[in-house]
Amino acid sequence: MSDFDSALARHDAVGSSKALDADLMAAFCRDVLQQVVGAASPKLVWEGARKKGLTTRELAELAIRDVLAVSDLQWL
């Protein structure tokens, strides 16, 4: 099981209101990201955002502001 899958499992077990930020971000990437930015790999974006030290809120704001920057996270 990947780190991304583990984060999703932890999120799904406790729900968004009690999830750690990394787990909430995984759910955001799985459930919302592609609707906001289009074709992007939820797992790769999550991994890139974690490498850059982004929070879920920062990733969501970036998705609204700069779709290409979110896409670039896939390649970190």
N, C-alpha and C positions, 0 to 999 in steps of 0.2 A: 504494500500500500504506500503510495507516495505521500509526501508531506501535505500536498494539496488535498488529497483524498482524506487524510487524517483530520485536517482542519475542517473539512466539510462535515465529517462524521461528528466531530466535537460540537460544531455549530448546531447540527440537526438534533443532537442529543439534548442541548440546553436551551436552544432558541436564541434569537437575535438579542433580546434584552439582557441575557446573561453571558453571551459569548465573549471570548477574548477578541481583541481587535483583529488579529491575524485570521481567526476563524470567521469573523463577520465579513472581512474582506474576501475570503474565499467564497462565501455565499453570495456576496455582491457580484463577484466576477462570474459565478455560475448562473445567477438568476437575472441580472440586470445589465451587465456590461455590454453584451452584444446588441441589445436594444438601443443603447446610447451611442456606441462607437462603431457598430457594424462588425465586419468580419475580424474577429480577434480571438485568440485562444485564451479562454479563462485561466487555464493553468499557467501558461507562459506569462500572461500579464501579472497574475498574482505573484509568481516567482520573481519577476522583475521589480515589481512594486516593493516586495519584501527586501530585495537586495538594495534598493534605493532608500529604504527606511521610511517609506510612505505609510501614513495611516489610511484607514478606510475613507475617512472624510477627505483627505488630501487627494486620494485616487478618484473619488467621485467628483470633486471639483475639477480635477485635471480632465476627466472624461467630458465634462461640460465645456471646458475652455479650449482644450487642445487634443483633438482626436488623434492626430499624428504622434503626439508625445506618448499617448497611451499605447499606440501600436508599437512604438519604439521600445517600450518596456519588454516586449516579447523577446528581444534579441540581446538582453543583458546576460 
